[in-house]
Amino acid sequence: MKYFVMLCDGMADYPIAALDNKTPMAVAKKPNMDALAQKALVGKVRTVPPTMKPGSDVANLAAMGFDPESCYTGRSPLEAMSIGIDMKETDIAFRCNLVTLSDEAVYGEKTMVDYSSQEISTEEAAQLIAAVNKAFADEEISFYAGISYRHCMIWHEGPNGLNLTPPHDISDRVIGPYLPQNPKILALMEKSYDILKDHPVNQARVAKGLRPANSIWLWGEGTRPAVPKFMDLFGLTGSVISAVDLIKGIGICTGFDVIEVEGATGNIHTNFANKGKAALEEFQNGKDYVYVHVEAPDECGHQGEMENKILSIELIDRDILGPVVKGLQEMGEPFSVLVMPDHPTPLSTKTHAMDPVPFLIYRSNEEKEGVSTINEETAEATGVFFESGVLLGREFLKDALAKKTK
């Protein structure tokens, strides 16, 4: 049995007046997804435990069959693993976004204009993080460059449990009420504005009409990851395909092969077709389980880009899901497919939501009577509901679990 997961980050949404009160998932042309849904188990799942925040970290762990309540230690440590940081037991990792803030004189009166600095290039960002590290690095603090706007700070023997606010949760809002209470974290963020606002990289961006990455924003802190190995739990070899450090970090922690794909960007401009080809090659090379994560619907939700969110769903369907399913059929071995978002990222709020999300589980050797098309409404109408993402992830892998316990 082969297992394919198509994780469409942030795909779920709320009905939109401009779409005749339909969702992007409902209006998107997705013939491959719908064809599977007609012969699949379709329903809804609560991917995030009520006690946890609706982040991609927690939700993706659950979709893979891991219990986030027992193994999750924070978002940034997973990203640190992807960057190659060897965290000590006493280290605290922080996600460090490069953000665009408005230009009010008082830091707390500024507005979160863009949590991604218009998806700043990795090359530009590396120069800015180097400047921040030069200014702040000492025996306690170190900064590490990642991809685009996503970077990492390590605080040796630092504090944990600070309840810091993700910047994508406060788009277009004045930042004062969301600033950290920890004085050192706040000072680093405030001082970074003075370092970055006139940096040559930002001067060049402004001259081109681009938004400057004029501040760091620290959040998502946690300790070294404690995620078990996928092979130990399910007896399967696996690969993960994603442009995002978070998902790559989960893959590294769980023992997956992390596949780098040319043209994978983590946004609407990602190379969807190359991701599909890479997934099929992993199956052809003998992998049992391949997890493809696409960030584009989530990024479009955060940016309020309705047309691009619809397009991203259509491209996932056409360039990844369709070719991989066709390839699996041609291989002749039984296979299972799980298609789902990790959480909603509604265009109306531009941030993650806790609502349950639609899913389908298709098994080539156990076809069911499903629904004509899959979206939030049709999935709700089936009455099928999983109380947790981990239960759904393990339902998807039930054949592997049964085989492992024999």
N, C-alpha and C positions, 0 to 999 in steps of 0.2 A: 504494500500500500504506500502510495506517495501522498504527501500532505502539502497543500499550497495555501498560504494565507495572503490575501490581498487586503492590506490595511490602508484604508483611505482616510488619512488623518483629517479630522474635523469636517467630514463630509455631511453629517447630519445638520439640520437647520430647522428654523421655524417657518411657517407659511409667510409669504411675502406678498403684499398688496400688488406690487408691480408684476407679479407672476400669477395673477388671478388667485391669490391666496394659496398658491402651491409652493413647494420647497424646490431648491435647486436640484435635489435628487429626483424629485417627481417630474421635472420638465426636461432633465438631461436625456439625450438619446444614448441609451446604454443597452443595446440589444444582447450583448453577451451576458451581462449581469442578469437581465430579465429572463433569458433562456435558461440559465441555471436555476433562477428563482421558481420557475414553473415546475421543477422536479426536485425541489429542495425543502429542507426544514427551514422555515422563515419565522422570525419573531423579533422580539426586542430583548435587550440585555442591559442591566445596570453595570457598567464597566468599572465604576469607581465606588469604593465603599463610602457610606455616608460620613464616616469620620475623617475622610481624606479629601484633598482638593482635586478638582477635575483636570489633572495634568496628563500629558501624553506619557510621562514616565510610568505612573501608576497604571494607566489604562492599557498600555502596551504590554507591560509585565503580565497583567491579568489575561490579555488575549493570548499570550503564549502558554498560559496554563500555570503561571507562578502566582502564589498568594502574596500580593503586595503588603498585606498587613503583617506578614511574618518576615519578609526579606527586604523591604524597601527602606533605604537609609537616607534618601534625598536625591534630588535630580542631578545636581552638579557632580557628585561623585561618579555617576554613570558616564557623564560627558568627559570627566577627567580621565577615565579609563581609555576612552577613544582617542584623546589627545596624546596619550602615552605617559601620563603622570603616574609615578609610583607613589601612591599615598601611604603614609604611615598610619598606624592605628589611631594616633592622636591628632591627625590632620583634619581640618574642616575645609571642604571644597565649597566654593561659591560660584554660581553662574555670573559672569560679568558681561552684560550687554553693552554694546556701544549704541547709545540712543541719541536722538535729536530732541533737545529741549528748546523752548522759546527763549527770548533774550531779555526777560525782565531782570532787573538788577539783583533782586533778592532771590536766592536759589529756590526757596520754598514757594515762591509765587510763579515759578515757571510752569509751563504746560508740557505734557508728554505729547510732542508732535508726532514722533515716529519711534517705536520701540526697536526698529531695525536699521535706523539711519538710511532709509531707502535701499535696504539690502546692500550695504556697502561691500565693496569687493574684498576678498580675503587679503589681497596684496596691500591695499590701502589700510585695512584694519590692523595688519601686522605691524605697520609703522606706528600707528597710534597706541597699540598695546605696549610696544617697546618703549615709547615715551612715558607711558603711565608706570611701567615697571621701573624705569630708570629713576623716576621721581619718588616712588613709594617703597620699592623693594628693600627689605631689611631681614633680620634674623627670623622675624615672624611671618612676613608677608611676601608672596611671590605671585606674579601674573604670568599667564601662559596664553599664547595666541591660539585660536581655534579657526573656525570657518565663518566667513562673512561677519555678522554682528555678534556671533556667539563665542564667548571666551571664558576663561576660568581664573579664579583667584584661589590660592591656597593660603590658609592661615594656620600655621603650626600651633597646636594646642589652643585653637581658637574656640569661640563660643558656638553653641548649637541651639536649635529651637528658637530662633529669633523671629519667626513668623514674618518674613520679608515679603513684600508685594511684587509679583511678576509685573514687568513693565507693560506687557501686552494686555494686562487687565485694566489699565488706566489710560488707554489711548484717548487723546483730546481732553484729558482732565488736568486740573492744577495738581501738582505733585505733593504739595505741602502735607495734606492729611495722610499720605501714603509713605512718607519718608521713614527710614529706619530709626528706631529708638536707640540703638547701640551707637554711642558717640563716635567710635572709631570708624565704623562703617559709613556713618553720615559724613564724617570729615573727609574720608577718601572720595566719596562721590562729589561733595562740594568742591574740593580742591581740584578734582579731575577736570571740572569745567574750565578753570583758569588755564590748565595745561593744554587742553584740547581745542578750545574755541578759536585760537589763532594759529594752530599748527599748520604748516605748509600743506599737508594733505587736505585739511578742511578749507584752506584758502583756495586751493585748486578746485575743490568740489563746488564751492559757492560760485566761483568764476564760471563753472560749467552749468550753473543752474540747478545743482544737486544739493540735497540737504547735508549739512555738516554733522559729523558724529562728534558732538561737542560735550558729551559726558559719559561716564560709566554708570551702570546701574547694577547693583549687587543683589542677588536673591538666590533661592533654591539651595540653601546650604545643607550639608550632610556629611556623614562619616563614610569611611571605606565601604564599598558595597558588600552585601552578604547574600548574593543571589546564588542558588544551587545550580549545578550543571544540568542542562537539558537532557543529556544522555543518561545521567543518573536517574532522573525522574521518569523518562519516557522510553529510553532505549533506542533513540533515533539520532542519526546524524543530521546536522542542519546547517543552513546558511541564512544570513540576513543581508538584505539589499536595501540600503537607505543612503540618502545624502546628509543625514542629520547625525551629529555626534552623539546625541542622546541614545538613539536607536543602535548605532554602532557600538556604543559602550555597553548597552544591554547585551548585545550579541557577544562581545568579548567576555563579559562576566559569565554568561551562560554556556560558553564553550562552542558557540557557532563559528563558522568561517564567515568573516566579514568581507563581502565582495565589493570592490571599488568599481564603479561604472563611469565610463567616460561621458561627460555631459550631465551628470547628476548634480542638480543645484539646490534642491529643497524648495523650489518655487514653481510657478506656472511655466517657466522656461526650461524645466528639467528635460532630459532626454528620456521620455517615456518608453520609446521603442527599445532603447538599449537596456533599460531595466527589465523589460520583458524577455529580451534575448538572453540576458545574464541569468535570469531565473530558470529558463528552460535548459540552459547549458548545465546548471547545477544539478538538475534532475538527471540529465543525460549522463553526467559524470558520476552518478550513483548516490547523490544525496537523497535522504528520505523526506526531508522537511525543508521547505524554502519559505521564508517570510519576507515579503516585499512591502516596504513602507513608502508611501508617497505623501509628502508634506504639503503639496500644492493646494488642496482644498482648504486646509487650515490657514495657510498664509493668506489666501484670498479672503477667507472669512475675517481674519484680523484686519485686513486692509479695507474691508467693505466693498470688495470687487465682485459684484453679483455675476456679471457675464463671464468673468474668468473662473469663478467657482464652478459654474455650470460646465464650462469648457474643460476644466481639469477633470471632472468626473467622466466626461465623454472620452477624453484622451486615455485615462486609466482603463476604461472599458475596451477601447479600440486597440491600443498599442501594448497593453500588458495582459489584461485578463483574457481577451480573445486568443492571442497567439499562444499563451501558456496552456490554456485548456485544450486547444487544438493539438499542441505538441504532446500533452499527456495522453490524449486519446490515441494518437499515433504510436505511442510507446507500448500500448496494449496492456499495461498493468493497471489494476484498480487504483483509483485516486480519490481523494477528498479535497474539497475547496471550501475555505471559509472566507467570506467577503463581509467586511464591516468597517465602520469608522471606530476610532478609539473613544471619541466624545463629540458632541456637537460644538461647532464654532459658529454661532449664528451671526449672520451679516448685520442684524439689527443691534447687537451688543458688542461685536468685534472682540469677543473673548470666549473662553471655554464655558460650557454649561454642564450641569450635573445630570441632565435628562437621560433616560435610557435611549439606546440607539438601535437601529434596525440591523439585522444580520441575516445571512443565509449560510447554511451548511449543505453542500451538495456532495453526495457520494455516488460514484459511478456504478457501484454494485448494489445500491440500495435507494433507488429513485423513489421519490414521494410525490404526492399531489400538493403543489405549492401555490404560488400566486402568479397572476399574469405579469405583473411588474412589481419590483421591489422599491419601496420608499418608506418614509416614516409612517404614513397612514395605513398602507397595506400590511406592513409588518405588525402594527398595533392590532389590526383587525383579526389576525390569526389567533390571538389569545395566548400564543406561546411566549413565555417570559422566563428569563433566567435572572435570578436575584443577584448574581455576581459574575463578573467577567471570567474569574478563574473557573467557575463551574462550566461556563460555555467553552472555554479553552480546553477543558478536560473532556467535555462531551465530544468535541471535535476530534480529540486524540483517543477516544475510548477503545478503538481497536488496538492501538499501540500499548495502552495501559493493560488491556486484557492479556495481550501476548506477553508482556513483561512480568505479569504476576503468575503466569502458569508455572 
